[in-house]
């Protein structure tokens, strides 16, 4: 009887994981209207999975799960980590010529910064506020460097992201 319960539990877990993965793939197909469809994604093994990788929806799902399970203090640290990873991924995507996807990735990084800076605890001290001002300046400079590889239309979108990012200093 116990082995039957274990077997049923294992089958239930496998079915649940399969449903989760199918849902993730379907959701990523829907959410990628502005990005790459699943058929346009590439498969490669790397320590850093970029948004152009077919496995990226799993990474994004993992990140979302981590954010949802984190308490407020952990969430701010995790958002800072995710923002940094998105900025790095965007730079790598520009190097690969995936400028449209890089811009979407920069928007996501910017959204993490907005969430972090909207948290009143982060700008509690002048030292923390100065750290974030310098971080924003550094990110703006990195984004400006990406612009040399972009078309005029892409550069306009990038300029909008840069302006939005610079405007974050008013939250400090």
Number of C-alpha atoms within 10 A of each C-alpha: 6 7 8 9 10 11 12 12 12 12 12 12 12 12 12 12 12 12 12 14 15 12 12 16 18 14 12 21 16 13 12 14 9 10 21 20 15 18 8 11 15 15 12 13 9 8 6 13 18 24 24 22 19 20 18 19 22 16 15 16 15 12 15 12 11 15 18 11 11 14 10 13 11 13 17 21 14 18 21 18 13 19 23 18 16 23 22 18 22 28 22 16 21 19 13 10 13 18 23 19 21 29 24 20 24 25 23 17 24 23 16 21 21 18 13 21 21 14 15 10 13 16 18 11 11 11 10 14 17 14 13 20 18 13 12 20 16 12 18 19 12 15 21 14 11 21 18 11 13 17 11 11 9 16 18 13 18 24 16 13 19 22 12 16 22 15 12 17 16 8 13 18
